[in-house]
Amino acid sequence: MVEMYFIYAYCLLALSDVFVYGDRTIGAIIDDASFVTEAVFHLGIQAASDDEENPFVANVIKTSPGDLIEAENAVCTLIESNVLGILGPSSGGTLKHVQVTADYLEIPQIISEPVSSQNRDWSAVNLYPHHMAFSQVFADIIEMKGWNEFTIIYEGAEFLPFLDNILNIEDIDADEHILISVIQLPDGEDFRSQLKTIKSSGSVNYLVSCSLKVLPLFLEQAQQVGIMSDDHSYIITNPDFQTLDIDPYKHGGSNITGIRFFDPELEDIKNFVTSINDKVKELSENQIETAIDENGLYFNIALVYDAIILYTSAIKSMGLSEGANITCDDEESWNFGSSIVNHLRTMETDGLTGPIKFDEDGFRSDFEIDVLEVMSHGLEKIGAWSLEDGFVEMRKIIPVVEEDATDSMKGKHFIILTALSAPYGMLKESSKKLEGNDRYEGFGIEIIEELAKMNEFNYTFEIQEDGVYGSLDSKTQKWNGMMEKIIDGRADFAITDLTITSARQKAVDFTSPFMNLGITILYKKPTKQPPDLFSFISPFSYQVWGWLAGAYVGVSVLLFILGRLAPEEWQNPYPCIAEPETLDNQFTLANSFWFTLGSVLTQGSEIAPIAVSTRMAGSMWWFFTLIMVSSYTANLAAFLTVESKFYAIKSVSDLANNPYDITYGAKKGGATFGFFKESDNLLYQKMYLYMESHPELMTQTNDIGLERVKSDKEKYAFLMESTSIEYMVERNCDVAQVGGLLDSKGYGIAMKKNSPYRQPMSESILQLQEQGKITRMKDKWWKEKRGGGACADDDASSGDAQPLVLANVGGVFIVLVAGSGLAVICAFIEMIFDVWMISRKEKVPFLEELKAELLFILSFSGDVKPVRHRESSGSKGSKESKEKEREIDEELPGDEDDRLDPAPTPHSERSSHSRHTSHSRRQSNAVQMAKMRKFT
């Protein structure tokens, strides 16, 4: 065996002589969309190349996540560049695909991801802890806690191998039965149903194995379901537990235990995080300022750095200076790949993730971790675990502090920082000289007054003179403004329109929001459009107008026809003459159109229907016109009273597209500008780039932005919080809020990180909200004080009135058609009945009489109808009539030639219209009228 090691060392020395002038290239396949993994890879290569005459070279190829073809092309490209090893990728499917190629050609592959099916003979170096040892950590923690029942909650099948020793924990003590339940979380983001099932089972101890993406959702929903109280305990297996925001769970009472491989508070870790951010900024060409925060270093990222340092150390100790000179098409593998892997597995070193060494099977089974618990003051280390010692408790004893020194505020005095920003903080208007807190008033001032009464503390207001709320300098990593004073302890609280953001939340603590709001647009009020010259047409759609015109023509023609059909409409023009020569009909075509038109215009006419059919048709037409005219009048009033307005922009998308050359901006360095800067929405990013490239559009204060909006010199829109816009709109009648809210956030009271006063202040704010006091305060300072309510809501009736369509008045047309049809039927019945009566009276055939009547009706010869059947001259009525006519003739003046013989004309002569000229008819009518007057 010793001889073998001598031979191995001799070969290494020979290799160092052969490849002394080669390039030492380390390849990487990165399928992570961010620049973090790439930055860490470059930092590892740089650190390994320090003080080296032949530095290492990084060859990075980026691929799409899960794309096997890209991954295969990438690994072959790297192998052809004579790499000494390959890092990555991170996606499960592509990682296994690359493993096959690398293992076949014996090209060492560096892995930093959890892989359960890892073989000893693989050409792979995986620094992720082996699943058997990893699961033993939590088995020991469960034994330490003394759980006799617990529920394992896991996300997917890939997490099951890391639960092996936990599932077999009941074999540890055969005398005590341990009840274990296993539940898998469903796909998606809603786990409440499964959590309710767990709750109903009575289980109070839970071991949670899931990704960092799912973990916050799980904890939030567990809190909502009600399984995060004093009776419940959790063990979180995710090694990135320390990066989780635990603030929502610090005071819930649940016992939450987790692990970590490194302490983020160590100086080396902080420096490493700073180096990563600088490298990411360099790689992204200053597009990304901060990739990870001080507590955001993930375990697999740290493993990448440790893997590069460990692997390059092995290369340097072996003296290799050039990689494999093979390709993917070669049948032979690299002779020295397995030698590198075997040599590397014999090495030990200390990395970011603690001591790194491999067991006899080449797995990382011996490692050291810290065990943490969530306390009210944050995460606390309660013990450590190693393969040799198992779990070793090292819980700190925290002395009990009196309540008055922690969360009790009674009798204490605080410095409260505010800014002169209406209506949150303003100088009080008074003719007297005021001092101290009496100098200020406003919404925020009144909230502090109420909180002071509830918690019995004293306070002094201090004004932030420059009005800067606070932003983080990306270069110096220092805060300014109010935030700086709170962090330094120069003020206890800060209250104004201070937005709660993720960056500020990491630097200071906030109470529960006392006001919710969002970003929106301030712009000039929409201009009023000039009235349309033909606006009277607007109440009806063009379709209704067309149908109305058709109904008018149709009913007019119908009345004309019905008038000819109905016998009662043929009237004796001379009531005093029993048997006139002709009958008149009032429904001429012109009169029919005039009758319907008079009804439409609600003016009426001198024409009155007589027959049942014509009266029915007229009634239906009157009902139709009643509804139509009423509908028209009502809708016309709406159109004439509602003023149409021109909206240049209606939403943020209109503003971004900028169809009317409208410029826009926000407060410089404010939370609104930060929202667009940090947003990953393409539209908001477009707006951020626009504002970034036009610094002249940014303003120092909101008031300056308001003045630019009101100015007639430019078309300018200002982006700001909705609550501030509401305050300005109440006092400036020429501006308005445009569009909806772009986000949802809140204003809170800021205080130093881990302040003991956060809880009582938040509870007091919630009480004020429940009592409705904060709502009354807002109405007071927004709508009443300092000129509030000056602008009447002139948009109350600005809703667009809609023209009536056929669906609105279609029923009226149906009634009109039905009534008109019934009128036609009545007219025919009347005509048939009259013909039947005449045929019986005159002893003539019914069909002959009906034929004669229809021929006359269809001839459309005029409005004078001859009487076909008159009584005989020998009748008594005829004699009396002749005698009266003689008396009239004798008394009429004039020659005998001027008088007409009143004797009746034969029927054949009366029926022939061609024998009577219009002149003789008029003359005859005139004589008869004279006779009637005389007779009368």
Buried (B, 14 or more C-beta within 10 A) or exposed (E): EEEEEEEEEEBBEEBEEEBEEBBBBBBBBBBBEBBBBBBBBBBBBBBBBEEEEBBBBBBBBBBEBBBBEBBBBBBBBBBBBBBBBBBBBBBEEBBEBBBEBBBEBBBBBBBBBBBBEBEEEBBBBBBBBBBBBBBBBBBBBBBBBEBEBBBBBBBEEBBBBBBBBBBEBBEEEEEEEBEBBEBBBEEEEEBEEBBBBBBEEEBBBBBBBBEBEBBEBBBBBBBEBEBBEEEBBBBBBBBBBBBBEBBEBBEBEBBBBBBBBBEBEEEEBBEBBEBBBEBBBEBBEEEBBBBBBBBBBBBBBBBBBBBBBBBBBBBBEBBBBBBBEBEBEEEEBBEBBBBBBEBBBEBEEEBBBBEBBBEEEBBBBBBBBBBBBBBBEEBBBBBBBBBEEBBEEEEEEEEEEEEEEBBBBEEBEBBBBBBBBBBBBBEEEEEEEBEEBEBBBBBBBBBBEBBBEBBEBEBEBBBBEEBBBBBBEEEEEEBBBBBBBBBEEEBBBBBBBBBBBEBBBBBBBBBBBBBEBBBBBBBBBBEEEEEEEEEEBBBBBEEBEEBBEEBBEBBBBBBBBBBBBBBBBBBBBBEBBEBBBBBBBBBBBEBBBBBBEBBBEEEEEEBEBBBBBBBBBBEBBBBBBEBBBEBBEEBBEBBBEEEBBEEBBEBBEBBBEBEEEBBBBBBBBBBBBBBBBBBEEEBBBEBBEBBEEEEEBBBBEBEBBBBBBBEEEEBBBBBBBBBBBBBBBBBBEEBBBBBEBBBEBBBBBBBBEEBBBBBBBBEBBBBBBEEEBBEEBBEBBBEEBBEBEEBEEEEEEEEEBEBBEEEBBEEBBEEBBEBBBBBBEBBBBBBBEBBEEBBEEEEBEEEEBBEBBEEBBEEEEEBBBBBBEBEEEEEEEBEEBBEBBEEBBEEBEEEEEEBBEBEBBEEEEBBEBEEBEEEEBEEBBEBBBBBBEBEE
